[in-house]
């Protein structure tokens, strides 16, 4: 599996096979295949907030633009509708922000690769 495919599927950044998510809202402590620890220290997922912002802002902008182009409603109404749609997709952005953070950390920190 390619690295991009593994990222999209939610697999481990090291082995590309083990699943990161145990359930919709809980990650494994470590990769079930290669034993890579996912949460390496308290507060580890704080960096995922940056990834969440980087993923969320373009999604909200695209939803806003799509709703506006389709409906041509008033900007305030479009913003409210886009916000409601964004709230519905926020759990997916939250999940992928953690995955993106793991992949970024794996890429930057050589110790995580061992």
N, C-alpha and C positions, 0 to 999 in steps of 0.2 A: 504494500500500500504506500502511496506517496505521502510525503509529510503534510501537504495541503489536505489530502483526503483523510488522513488520520486526525488532523485538527478539526475538520468539519464533522467527523464521526465521533469526536470526543475521546480519542485514544491517547495513550501516554506519549509524551514527546520523546522519550528515550527509545523505547522498543517499538512504538507505533502499533502495538497490538492490544495491550491491556486497557480496559475501560477506566475512565476517570470518575464517572458518576455511578454510585451505588443505587441511587433512587433519584427521583426528580429534583430533590433539594439537598442531597447529601453526597459528598465525594468519598471515595475510599481513602483510608489513611495512606496507603501505599499502592503502587501498581500491582495488580494480582499476577502479572507475568514477570516483571523484572525487579520488583520491590522498590522502585523509586518512590521516596517519600514525597507526597504531594504538598502537605502543609509542614514545611520544614522548621518553622518557628512560630511563636505566638504573634499574631498580627500579620502573618504572611500574606493573607488575601487583601491587605490594604492596597497593595499595588494593583490589584484587579479593579479597584475603583477608577483608576486612570484609564485602564482598558475599557471599562464600562462607559466612561465618558466618551472615549474615542469611537466606540461603536454606536453609542446611543444618539449622539448629536447628528451624525449623517442620516441615521434611520429616521429620526424625527423630521429632519429637513426634507427628506425624500417623501415621507408620508404627507407632510404639509403641501409640498409642491404637487404631488399626485392628486390630492383632494381638491386643491385650488384649480388645477388645470381641468379636472373632470367636471367640477360643479360651478366654478366662477362665483362662489358665494363670497360674502363679506369676509375680510381677512380675520376678524375676531372669531367669527363662526368657524371658519376653516381651522384656526388654531385650536379651538375647543374640540372639534372633531378629531383633528390630528393627535391631540393630547390623549383623548380617549382611546384611540387606536394604539398609540404608543404604550399606554398602560397595559394593554392586552399583550403586547409583545415584549414587555420589560422582563418577564422571567427568562425568556430565551436569550436576551441580551446579557442578563446577569450570569447565566450558565456559560455563555461563550466568552464573557469577559474573564472568567476564571481560567478557561482553557487557553485563551490568548496569553494571559499572564504566565501560565505554566510554560508555554512554548517560548515566550520571550525570555523568561528566567533561565530556561534550559539552554537557550542560544547564547546568553550573555555569561552565565556562570559555568565555567569548565568543571568545577567540583560536582555539579549536579549531573554531569555526563558520566561520571565514573560509576 
